[in-house]
Amino acid sequence: MFALIFGIALIIIGMVLAVTNTKYQFKWYPYKSKNKVIAITAFLLVFIGIVIITGWAYLSVK
């Protein structure tokens, strides 16, 4: 159960980082990242959260 809560928390933190890292522009790209390191960190947090939740689900069904 801890892995599920931890995975969801990582996903939420990553999504909040991704949303707060963008600035709106009226050019070709509607959303542009302010900082590439924060964007990569947010992507990794969401990816790791999904992996943790998938592993937890696999082990709980097994």
PyMOL Python script that loads the backbone (N, CA, C, O; Angstrom):
from pymol import cmd

cmd.read_pdbstr("""\
ATOM      1  N   MET A   1       0.824  -1.201   0.000  1.00  0.00           N
ATOM      2  CA  MET A   1       0.000   0.000   0.000  1.00  0.00           C
ATOM      3  C   MET A   1       0.867   1.264   0.000  1.00  0.00           C
ATOM      4  O   MET A   1       0.516   2.280  -0.600  1.00  0.00           O
ATOM      5  N   PHE A   2       2.008   1.170   0.690  1.00  0.00           N
ATOM      6  CA  PHE A   2       2.910   2.317   0.723  1.00  0.00           C
ATOM      7  C   PHE A   2       3.438   2.646  -0.671  1.00  0.00           C
ATOM      8  O   PHE A   2       3.604   3.814  -1.022  1.00  0.00           O
ATOM      9  N   ALA A   3       3.703   1.595  -1.469  1.00  0.00           N
ATOM     10  CA  ALA A   3       4.233   1.824  -2.820  1.00  0.00           C
ATOM     11  C   ALA A   3       3.203   2.542  -3.691  1.00  0.00           C
ATOM     12  O   ALA A   3       3.562   3.397  -4.500  1.00  0.00           O
ATOM     13  N   LEU A   4       1.936   2.199  -3.528  1.00  0.00           N
ATOM     14  CA  LEU A   4       0.881   2.858  -4.303  1.00  0.00           C
ATOM     15  C   LEU A   4       0.790   4.337  -3.953  1.00  0.00           C
ATOM     16  O   LEU A   4       0.726   5.183  -4.845  1.00  0.00           O
ATOM     17  N   ILE A   5       0.784   4.651  -2.680  1.00  0.00           N
ATOM     18  CA  ILE A   5       0.702   6.048  -2.240  1.00  0.00           C
ATOM     19  C   ILE A   5       1.951   6.818  -2.673  1.00  0.00           C
ATOM     20  O   ILE A   5       1.854   7.962  -3.117  1.00  0.00           O
ATOM     21  N   PHE A   6       3.123   6.190  -2.544  1.00  0.00           N
ATOM     22  CA  PHE A   6       4.377   6.832  -2.934  1.00  0.00           C
ATOM     23  C   PHE A   6       4.418   7.095  -4.436  1.00  0.00           C
ATOM     24  O   PHE A   6       4.873   8.153  -4.869  1.00  0.00           O
ATOM     25  N   GLY A   7       3.940   6.129  -5.240  1.00  0.00           N
ATOM     26  CA  GLY A   7       3.903   6.303  -6.691  1.00  0.00           C
ATOM     27  C   GLY A   7       2.964   7.413  -7.106  1.00  0.00           C
ATOM     28  O   GLY A   7       3.296   8.212  -7.982  1.00  0.00           O
ATOM     29  N   ILE A   8       1.785   7.477  -6.487  1.00  0.00           N
ATOM     30  CA  ILE A   8       0.825   8.545  -6.807  1.00  0.00           C
ATOM     31  C   ILE A   8       1.393   9.904  -6.404  1.00  0.00           C
ATOM     32  O   ILE A   8       1.219  10.891  -7.119  1.00  0.00           O
ATOM     33  N   ALA A   9       2.070   9.952  -5.261  1.00  0.00           N
ATOM     34  CA  ALA A   9       2.673  11.216  -4.826  1.00  0.00           C
ATOM     35  C   ALA A   9       3.755  11.669  -5.800  1.00  0.00           C
ATOM     36  O   ALA A   9       3.844  12.857  -6.110  1.00  0.00           O
ATOM     37  N   LEU A  10       4.581  10.737  -6.291  1.00  0.00           N
ATOM     38  CA  LEU A  10       5.604  11.103  -7.263  1.00  0.00           C
ATOM     39  C   LEU A  10       4.984  11.639  -8.547  1.00  0.00           C
ATOM     40  O   LEU A  10       5.475  12.613  -9.118  1.00  0.00           O
ATOM     41  N   ILE A  11       3.906  11.005  -9.000  1.00  0.00           N
ATOM     42  CA  ILE A  11       3.241  11.461 -10.221  1.00  0.00           C
ATOM     43  C   ILE A  11       2.660  12.865 -10.030  1.00  0.00           C
ATOM     44  O   ILE A  11       2.786  13.714 -10.912  1.00  0.00           O
ATOM     45  N   ILE A  12       2.031  13.107  -8.891  1.00  0.00           N
ATOM     46  CA  ILE A  12       1.436  14.425  -8.635  1.00  0.00           C
ATOM     47  C   ILE A  12       2.524  15.498  -8.554  1.00  0.00           C
ATOM     48  O   ILE A  12       2.367  16.584  -9.113  1.00  0.00           O
ATOM     49  N   ILE A  13       3.623  15.197  -7.862  1.00  0.00           N
ATOM     50  CA  ILE A  13       4.722  16.172  -7.763  1.00  0.00           C
ATOM     51  C   ILE A  13       5.308  16.458  -9.140  1.00  0.00           C
ATOM     52  O   ILE A  13       5.591  17.610  -9.467  1.00  0.00           O
ATOM     53  N   GLY A  14       5.491  15.419  -9.947  1.00  0.00           N
ATOM     54  CA  GLY A  14       6.022  15.611 -11.294  1.00  0.00           C
ATOM     55  C   GLY A  14       5.105  16.429 -12.173  1.00  0.00           C
ATOM     56  O   GLY A  14       5.570  17.270 -12.942  1.00  0.00           O
ATOM     57  N   MET A  15       3.806  16.196 -12.073  1.00  0.00           N
ATOM     58  CA  MET A  15       2.863  16.958 -12.893  1.00  0.00           C
ATOM     59  C   MET A  15       2.804  18.416 -12.442  1.00  0.00           C
ATOM     60  O   MET A  15       2.713  19.315 -13.279  1.00  0.00           O
ATOM     61  N   VAL A  16       2.855  18.660 -11.147  1.00  0.00           N
ATOM     62  CA  VAL A  16       2.867  20.041 -10.656  1.00  0.00           C
ATOM     63  C   VAL A  16       4.129  20.759 -11.117  1.00  0.00           C
ATOM     64  O   VAL A  16       4.077  21.925 -11.508  1.00  0.00           O
ATOM     65  N   LEU A  17       5.265  20.061 -11.070  1.00  0.00           N
ATOM     66  CA  LEU A  17       6.508  20.657 -11.575  1.00  0.00           C
ATOM     67  C   LEU A  17       6.409  20.977 -13.061  1.00  0.00           C
ATOM     68  O   LEU A  17       6.858  22.032 -13.510  1.00  0.00           O
ATOM     69  N   ALA A  18       5.817  20.055 -13.821  1.00  0.00           N
ATOM     70  CA  ALA A  18       5.712  20.274 -15.261  1.00  0.00           C
ATOM     71  C   ALA A  18       4.797  21.450 -15.584  1.00  0.00           C
ATOM     72  O   ALA A  18       5.093  22.233 -16.486  1.00  0.00           O
ATOM     73  N   VAL A  19       3.696  21.581 -14.860  1.00  0.00           N
ATOM     74  CA  VAL A  19       2.750  22.669 -15.143  1.00  0.00           C
ATOM     75  C   VAL A  19       3.326  24.018 -14.728  1.00  0.00           C
ATOM     76  O   VAL A  19       3.173  25.009 -15.442  1.00  0.00           O
ATOM     77  N   THR A  20       3.985  24.056 -13.576  1.00  0.00           N
ATOM     78  CA  THR A  20       4.530  25.335 -13.109  1.00  0.00           C
ATOM     79  C   THR A  20       5.792  25.723 -13.869  1.00  0.00           C
ATOM     80  O   THR A  20       6.255  26.857 -13.744  1.00  0.00           O
ATOM     81  N   ASN A  21       6.356  24.813 -14.651  1.00  0.00           N
ATOM     82  CA  ASN A  21       7.587  25.106 -15.384  1.00  0.00           C
ATOM     83  C   ASN A  21       7.309  25.688 -16.770  1.00  0.00           C
ATOM     84  O   ASN A  21       8.247  26.080 -17.464  1.00  0.00           O
ATOM     85  N   THR A  22       6.060  25.751 -17.184  1.00  0.00           N
ATOM     86  CA  THR A  22       5.757  26.228 -18.532  1.00  0.00           C
ATOM     87  C   THR A  22       5.299  27.680 -18.493  1.00  0.00           C
ATOM     88  O   THR A  22       4.724  28.141 -17.506  1.00  0.00           O
ATOM     89  N   LYS A  23       5.564  28.386 -19.576  1.00  0.00           N
ATOM     90  CA  LYS A  23       5.043  29.739 -19.739  1.00  0.00           C
ATOM     91  C   LYS A  23       4.286  29.771 -21.063  1.00  0.00           C
ATOM     92  O   LYS A  23       4.711  29.168 -22.048  1.00  0.00           O
ATOM     93  N   TYR A  24       3.189  30.462 -21.072  1.00  0.00           N
ATOM     94  CA  TYR A  24       2.335  30.458 -22.249  1.00  0.00           C
ATOM     95  C   TYR A  24       2.858  31.442 -23.282  1.00  0.00           C
ATOM     96  O   TYR A  24       3.217  32.572 -22.951  1.00  0.00           O
ATOM     97  N   GLN A  25       2.898  31.004 -24.542  1.00  0.00           N
ATOM     98  CA  GLN A  25       3.323  31.877 -25.627  1.00  0.00           C
ATOM     99  C   GLN A  25       2.339  31.766 -26.785  1.00  0.00           C
ATOM    100  O   GLN A  25       1.757  30.704 -27.003  1.00  0.00           O
ATOM    101  N   PHE A  26       2.151  32.845 -27.522  1.00  0.00           N
ATOM    102  CA  PHE A  26       1.236  32.852 -28.657  1.00  0.00           C
ATOM    103  C   PHE A  26       2.001  32.682 -29.967  1.00  0.00           C
ATOM    104  O   PHE A  26       1.678  33.319 -30.970  1.00  0.00           O
ATOM    105  N   LYS A  27       3.020  31.816 -29.951  1.00  0.00           N
ATOM    106  CA  LYS A  27       3.800  31.581 -31.154  1.00  0.00           C
ATOM    107  C   LYS A  27       3.538  30.162 -31.642  1.00  0.00           C
ATOM    108  O   LYS A  27       2.448  29.626 -31.442  1.00  0.00           O
ATOM    109  N   TRP A  28       4.511  29.566 -32.267  1.00  0.00           N
ATOM    110  CA  TRP A  28       4.331  28.219 -32.809  1.00  0.00           C
ATOM    111  C   TRP A  28       4.135  27.198 -31.707  1.00  0.00           C
ATOM    112  O   TRP A  28       3.340  26.268 -31.844  1.00  0.00           O
ATOM    113  N   TYR A  29       4.867  27.376 -30.605  1.00  0.00           N
ATOM    114  CA  TYR A  29       4.753  26.430 -29.509  1.00  0.00           C
ATOM    115  C   TYR A  29       3.895  27.056 -28.417  1.00  0.00           C
ATOM    116  O   TYR A  29       4.294  28.066 -27.838  1.00  0.00           O
ATOM    117  N   PRO A  30       2.737  26.493 -28.119  1.00  0.00           N
ATOM    118  CA  PRO A  30       1.855  27.120 -27.123  1.00  0.00           C
ATOM    119  C   PRO A  30       2.454  27.103 -25.711  1.00  0.00           C
ATOM    120  O   PRO A  30       2.233  28.033 -24.936  1.00  0.00           O
ATOM    121  N   TYR A  31       3.208  26.052 -25.374  1.00  0.00           N
ATOM    122  CA  TYR A  31       3.831  25.994 -24.061  1.00  0.00           C
ATOM    123  C   TYR A  31       5.320  25.775 -24.243  1.00  0.00           C
ATOM    124  O   TYR A  31       5.732  24.860 -24.956  1.00  0.00           O
ATOM    125  N   LYS A  32       6.124  26.601 -23.608  1.00  0.00           N
ATOM    126  CA  LYS A  32       7.572  26.466 -23.699  1.00  0.00           C
ATOM    127  C   LYS A  32       8.135  26.309 -22.294  1.00  0.00           C
ATOM    128  O   LYS A  32       7.726  27.001 -21.361  1.00  0.00           O
ATOM    129  N   SER A  33       9.062  25.403 -22.165  1.00  0.00           N
ATOM    130  CA  SER A  33       9.649  25.125 -20.863  1.00  0.00           C
ATOM    131  C   SER A  33      10.561  26.271 -20.447  1.00  0.00           C
ATOM    132  O   SER A  33      11.332  26.784 -21.258  1.00  0.00           O
ATOM    133  N   LYS A  34      10.470  26.673 -19.175  1.00  0.00           N
ATOM    134  CA  LYS A  34      11.354  27.704 -18.648  1.00  0.00           C
ATOM    135  C   LYS A  34      12.731  27.127 -18.353  1.00  0.00           C
ATOM    136  O   LYS A  34      13.745  27.774 -18.615  1.00  0.00           O
ATOM    137  N   ASN A  35      12.774  25.924 -17.815  1.00  0.00           N
ATOM    138  CA  ASN A  35      14.032  25.315 -17.399  1.00  0.00           C
ATOM    139  C   ASN A  35      14.025  23.852 -17.823  1.00  0.00           C
ATOM    140  O   ASN A  35      13.132  23.094 -17.443  1.00  0.00           O
ATOM    141  N   LYS A  36      15.019  23.459 -18.607  1.00  0.00           N
ATOM    142  CA  LYS A  36      15.062  22.093 -19.140  1.00  0.00           C
ATOM    143  C   LYS A  36      15.323  21.065 -18.043  1.00  0.00           C
ATOM    144  O   LYS A  36      14.816  19.945 -18.116  1.00  0.00           O
ATOM    145  N   VAL A  37      16.100  21.426 -17.036  1.00  0.00           N
ATOM    146  CA  VAL A  37      16.412  20.474 -15.968  1.00  0.00           C
ATOM    147  C   VAL A  37      15.155  20.138 -15.175  1.00  0.00           C
ATOM    148  O   VAL A  37      14.937  18.981 -14.815  1.00  0.00           O
ATOM    149  N   ILE A  38      14.328  21.142 -14.903  1.00  0.00           N
ATOM    150  CA  ILE A  38      13.083  20.889 -14.173  1.00  0.00           C
ATOM    151  C   ILE A  38      12.138  20.049 -15.030  1.00  0.00           C
ATOM    152  O   ILE A  38      11.429  19.190 -14.508  1.00  0.00           O
ATOM    153  N   ALA A  39      12.123  20.290 -16.338  1.00  0.00           N
ATOM    154  CA  ALA A  39      11.268  19.498 -17.222  1.00  0.00           C
ATOM    155  C   ALA A  39      11.690  18.032 -17.230  1.00  0.00           C
ATOM    156  O   ALA A  39      10.842  17.141 -17.173  1.00  0.00           O
ATOM    157  N   ILE A  40      12.993  17.779 -17.300  1.00  0.00           N
ATOM    158  CA  ILE A  40      13.478  16.393 -17.281  1.00  0.00           C
ATOM    159  C   ILE A  40      13.218  15.749 -15.926  1.00  0.00           C
ATOM    160  O   ILE A  40      12.865  14.572 -15.858  1.00  0.00           O
ATOM    161  N   THR A  41      13.388  16.509 -14.849  1.00  0.00           N
ATOM    162  CA  THR A  41      13.112  15.988 -13.512  1.00  0.00           C
ATOM    163  C   THR A  41      11.643  15.625 -13.359  1.00  0.00           C
ATOM    164  O   THR A  41      11.313  14.580 -12.797  1.00  0.00           O
ATOM    165  N   ALA A  42      10.759  16.490 -13.860  1.00  0.00           N
ATOM    166  CA  ALA A  42       9.322  16.200 -13.778  1.00  0.00           C
ATOM    167  C   ALA A  42       8.977  14.949 -14.576  1.00  0.00           C
ATOM    168  O   ALA A  42       8.194  14.118 -14.118  1.00  0.00           O
ATOM    169  N   PHE A  43       9.558  14.810 -15.769  1.00  0.00           N
ATOM    170  CA  PHE A  43       9.304  13.617 -16.575  1.00  0.00           C
ATOM    171  C   PHE A  43       9.784  12.360 -15.854  1.00  0.00           C
ATOM    172  O   PHE A  43       9.086  11.346 -15.840  1.00  0.00           O
ATOM    173  N   LEU A  44      10.977  12.427 -15.255  1.00  0.00           N
ATOM    174  CA  LEU A  44      11.503  11.261 -14.543  1.00  0.00           C
ATOM    175  C   LEU A  44      10.667  10.919 -13.318  1.00  0.00           C
ATOM    176  O   LEU A  44      10.464   9.741 -13.022  1.00  0.00           O
ATOM    177  N   LEU A  45      10.176  11.935 -12.595  1.00  0.00           N
ATOM    178  CA  LEU A  45       9.330  11.667 -11.430  1.00  0.00           C
ATOM    179  C   LEU A  45       8.047  10.949 -11.838  1.00  0.00           C
ATOM    180  O   LEU A  45       7.641   9.982 -11.194  1.00  0.00           O
ATOM    181  N   VAL A  46       7.409  11.427 -12.911  1.00  0.00           N
ATOM    182  CA  VAL A  46       6.178  10.782 -13.367  1.00  0.00           C
ATOM    183  C   VAL A  46       6.478   9.370 -13.854  1.00  0.00           C
ATOM    184  O   VAL A  46       5.722   8.443 -13.563  1.00  0.00           O
ATOM    185  N   PHE A  47       7.575   9.194 -14.591  1.00  0.00           N
ATOM    186  CA  PHE A  47       7.923   7.870 -15.111  1.00  0.00           C
ATOM    187  C   PHE A  47       8.223   6.894 -13.974  1.00  0.00           C
ATOM    188  O   PHE A  47       7.756   5.755 -13.998  1.00  0.00           O
ATOM    189  N   ILE A  48       8.994   7.330 -12.983  1.00  0.00           N
ATOM    190  CA  ILE A  48       9.319   6.463 -11.844  1.00  0.00           C
ATOM    191  C   ILE A  48       8.054   6.134 -11.050  1.00  0.00           C
ATOM    192  O   ILE A  48       7.894   5.009 -10.578  1.00  0.00           O
ATOM    193  N   GLY A  49       7.153   7.115 -10.901  1.00  0.00           N
ATOM    194  CA  GLY A  49       5.886   6.846 -10.214  1.00  0.00           C
ATOM    195  C   GLY A  49       5.053   5.802 -10.931  1.00  0.00           C
ATOM    196  O   GLY A  49       4.451   4.940 -10.290  1.00  0.00           O
ATOM    197  N   ILE A  50       5.010   5.869 -12.255  1.00  0.00           N
ATOM    198  CA  ILE A  50       4.255   4.875 -13.021  1.00  0.00           C
ATOM    199  C   ILE A  50       4.899   3.498 -12.883  1.00  0.00           C
ATOM    200  O   ILE A  50       4.194   2.497 -12.755  1.00  0.00           O
ATOM    201  N   VAL A  51       6.231   3.439 -12.908  1.00  0.00           N
ATOM    202  CA  VAL A  51       6.929   2.163 -12.747  1.00  0.00           C
ATOM    203  C   VAL A  51       6.666   1.567 -11.362  1.00  0.00           C
ATOM    204  O   VAL A  51       6.460   0.360 -11.235  1.00  0.00           O
ATOM    205  N   ILE A  52       6.674   2.403 -10.334  1.00  0.00           N
ATOM    206  CA  ILE A  52       6.423   1.910  -8.971  1.00  0.00           C
ATOM    207  C   ILE A  52       5.004   1.380  -8.847  1.00  0.00           C
ATOM    208  O   ILE A  52       4.790   0.319  -8.260  1.00  0.00           O
ATOM    209  N   ILE A  53       4.027   2.105  -9.393  1.00  0.00           N
ATOM    210  CA  ILE A  53       2.633   1.652  -9.312  1.00  0.00           C
ATOM    211  C   ILE A  53       2.445   0.361 -10.106  1.00  0.00           C
ATOM    212  O   ILE A  53       1.740  -0.544  -9.660  1.00  0.00           O
ATOM    213  N   THR A  54       3.075   0.270 -11.287  1.00  0.00           N
ATOM    214  CA  THR A  54       2.962  -0.947 -12.090  1.00  0.00           C
ATOM    215  C   THR A  54       3.594  -2.138 -11.369  1.00  0.00           C
ATOM    216  O   THR A  54       3.028  -3.231 -11.361  1.00  0.00           O
ATOM    217  N   GLY A  55       4.755  -1.928 -10.771  1.00  0.00           N
ATOM    218  CA  GLY A  55       5.395  -3.002 -10.009  1.00  0.00           C
ATOM    219  C   GLY A  55       4.575  -3.420  -8.806  1.00  0.00           C
ATOM    220  O   GLY A  55       4.475  -4.609  -8.504  1.00  0.00           O
ATOM    221  N   TRP A  56       3.988  -2.456  -8.117  1.00  0.00           N
ATOM    222  CA  TRP A  56       3.138  -2.775  -6.966  1.00  0.00           C
ATOM    223  C   TRP A  56       1.923  -3.587  -7.403  1.00  0.00           C
ATOM    224  O   TRP A  56       1.550  -4.555  -6.740  1.00  0.00           O
ATOM    225  N   ALA A  57       1.302  -3.192  -8.525  1.00  0.00           N
ATOM    226  CA  ALA A  57       0.141  -3.927  -9.009  1.00  0.00           C
ATOM    227  C   ALA A  57       0.522  -5.347  -9.439  1.00  0.00           C
ATOM    228  O   ALA A  57      -0.217  -6.299  -9.188  1.00  0.00           O
ATOM    229  N   TYR A  58       1.673  -5.476 -10.083  1.00  0.00           N
ATOM    230  CA  TYR A  58       2.124  -6.803 -10.509  1.00  0.00           C
ATOM    231  C   TYR A  58       2.388  -7.707  -9.317  1.00  0.00           C
ATOM    232  O   TYR A  58       1.989  -8.871  -9.314  1.00  0.00           O
ATOM    233  N   LEU A  59       3.062  -7.169  -8.301  1.00  0.00           N
ATOM    234  CA  LEU A  59       3.386  -7.994  -7.139  1.00  0.00           C
ATOM    235  C   LEU A  59       2.162  -8.302  -6.288  1.00  0.00           C
ATOM    236  O   LEU A  59       2.109  -9.346  -5.638  1.00  0.00           O
ATOM    237  N   SER A  60       1.176  -7.405  -6.282  1.00  0.00           N
ATOM    238  CA  SER A  60      -0.022  -7.669  -5.483  1.00  0.00           C
ATOM    239  C   SER A  60      -0.925  -8.684  -6.161  1.00  0.00           C
ATOM    240  O   SER A  60      -1.673  -9.389  -5.484  1.00  0.00           O
ATOM    241  N   VAL A  61      -0.870  -8.774  -7.486  1.00  0.00           N
ATOM    242  CA  VAL A  61      -1.688  -9.769  -8.193  1.00  0.00           C
ATOM    243  C   VAL A  61      -0.995 -11.127  -8.185  1.00  0.00           C
ATOM    244  O   VAL A  61      -1.660 -12.163  -8.151  1.00  0.00           O
ATOM    245  N   LYS A  62       0.315 -11.129  -8.216  1.00  0.00           N
ATOM    246  CA  LYS A  62       1.097 -12.375  -8.314  1.00  0.00           C
ATOM    247  C   LYS A  62       0.890 -13.305  -7.151  1.00  0.00           C
ATOM    248  O   LYS A  62       1.485 -14.382  -7.109  1.00  0.00           O
TER     249      LYS A  62
END
""", "prot")
cmd.dss("prot")
cmd.show_as("cartoon", "prot")
cmd.util.cbc("prot")
cmd.orient("prot")
